[in-house]
Amino acid sequence: MANDMNIMLISKCNGDNCHLLLTMKDKPLANCEREFLLQLIERTKRLDDRRAFDYRNIKIEFGADYGCCHVHIGETLILAQVTCSMIEPKQTRPNEGALMINIEFNHVACPGFEPGRLSRKGVQINRLLERCLKECKCIDLESLCVIAEKQNYTVKLTLL
């Protein structure tokens, strides 16, 4: 039965701990693709010819605009934009600001992505990233409170 499954790894952060979850991929692989991937795993290689624990070069460039950043991870380019605005707080958390994550996948990177619309996987990735950032408390949401129960900041992170 394991040979018929196509498994994808997704990381999950819980506080200080990060875990890998196994989930089923939507589209099954052809036998030749599966055999090729199994051979790479046996040789501890990746598709881009890196070894199993090799990492890609990371380069961070800060943009001319405030809150803009370009991150190069190997050949992958990510544009990050952080904005901040004043909001009326939620009644359930009147002394906390908000952190919002918005991911947009480019259809040029993969034909399966629809412009302007997240797929089910995209929504899962967006929620996972938002949960990881909130649970690791990299931003103290209480410090975003300006006037208790009246005005708080919301920080929005957009990744392209």
C-alpha positions in Angstrom: 0.0 0.0 0.0 2.9 2.4 0.7 4.1 2.0 -2.9 0.7 3.4 -4.1 0.9 6.5 -1.9 2.5 9.7 -2.9 3.5 11.5 0.3 4.5 15.2 0.7 6.2 16.7 3.8 4.8 19.8 5.5 6.5 21.4 8.5 4.5 22.5 11.5 5.7 24.8 14.2 4.4 24.5 17.7 6.0 27.1 20.0 9.7 26.4 19.9 9.3 23.0 18.2 9.0 22.3 14.5 7.6 19.0 13.3 7.2 17.4 9.9 3.8 16.2 8.9 3.1 13.7 6.2 0.1 14.4 3.9 -1.2 12.8 0.8 -0.5 14.7 -2.5 -3.4 15.4 -4.8 -2.0 13.9 -7.9 -0.4 10.5 -8.0 3.0 10.0 -9.6 3.7 7.8 -12.5 5.7 4.7 -11.8 8.9 6.1 -13.5 8.6 9.3 -11.5 8.2 7.4 -8.2 11.2 5.2 -9.0 13.3 8.2 -9.9 12.5 9.9 -6.6 13.1 6.7 -4.6 16.6 6.4 -6.3 17.3 10.0 -5.3 16.3 9.3 -1.7 18.5 6.2 -1.6 21.5 8.2 -2.9 20.6 11.1 -0.5 20.3 13.5 -3.4 17.7 16.1 -4.4 16.3 17.0 -7.8 18.7 20.0 -8.0 21.6 17.7 -7.3 22.2 18.9 -3.8 22.8 16.3 -1.1 20.1 15.6 1.5 21.3 18.1 4.1 22.9 20.7 1.8 21.2 24.1 1.8 20.7 26.7 -0.9 22.5 30.1 -0.7 20.4 32.7 1.0 20.7 36.4 0.1 18.5 39.2 1.6 18.2 42.6 -0.1 16.3 45.4 1.5 14.3 47.4 -1.1 14.1 51.1 -1.5 10.6 51.2 -0.1 10.2 51.0 3.7 9.1 47.5 4.6 10.1 45.9 1.3 12.6 43.0 1.1 13.8 40.6 -1.6 14.9 37.1 -0.5 16.9 34.9 -2.8 17.0 31.2 -1.8 19.0 29.6 -4.5 17.1 30.3 -7.7 13.9 31.1 -5.9 13.0 34.8 -5.4 10.5 36.0 -2.8 9.3 39.5 -2.4 8.1 40.4 1.1 6.2 43.6 1.9 5.2 44.6 5.4 2.6 47.3 6.1 1.0 48.5 9.2 -2.3 50.3 9.8 -4.6 51.3 12.7 -7.7 49.2 13.4 -10.4 48.9 15.9 -9.6 45.8 18.0 -11.7 42.6 18.0 -14.0 42.4 21.0 -12.6 39.0 21.9 -9.0 40.4 22.1 -9.4 44.2 22.8 -5.8 44.6 24.0 -4.0 42.9 21.1 -3.1 44.0 17.6 -3.3 41.7 14.6 -0.9 39.9 12.3 -2.1 39.0 8.9 -0.2 36.9 6.3 -1.1 37.0 2.6 0.7 34.7 0.1 0.4 35.1 -3.6 1.8 32.4 -5.8 2.8 33.5 -9.3 1.4 31.4 -12.2 4.7 31.9 -14.1 6.4 29.8 -11.4 4.0 26.9 -11.8 1.1 26.7 -14.4 -1.1 25.2 -11.7 -1.4 28.5 -9.8 -4.3 30.8 -10.7 -3.5 34.5 -10.6 -5.3 36.2 -7.8 -6.7 33.0 -6.3 -5.1 30.6 -3.8 -5.5 26.9 -4.3 -6.4 24.6 -1.4 -2.7 23.9 -0.9 -2.0 27.7 -1.0 -4.6 28.3 1.7 -3.0 25.5 3.8 0.4 27.1 3.4 -0.9 30.5 4.2 -2.6 29.2 7.4 0.4 27.2 8.4 2.8 30.2 8.1 0.4 32.4 10.0 0.0 29.9 12.8 3.8 29.4 13.0 4.5 33.1 13.2 1.7 33.7 15.8 2.6 30.6 18.0 6.3 31.4 18.0 5.4 34.9 19.2 7.9 36.7 16.9 5.6 39.7 17.2 4.2 40.6 20.6 0.6 41.3 19.6 -0.1 43.0 23.0 2.6 45.6 22.1 0.6 46.6 19.1 -2.1 48.0 21.4 -2.2 51.8 21.2 -5.4 52.6 23.2 -6.9 49.6 25.0 -10.2 48.6 23.4 -10.1 51.5 20.9 -7.1 51.4 18.6 -4.5 48.7 17.7 -2.1 48.2 15.0 -2.4 45.4 12.4 0.7 44.2 10.7 0.2 42.7 7.3 2.9 40.6 5.6 2.5 40.0 1.9 4.7 37.4 0.2 5.0 37.1 -3.6 
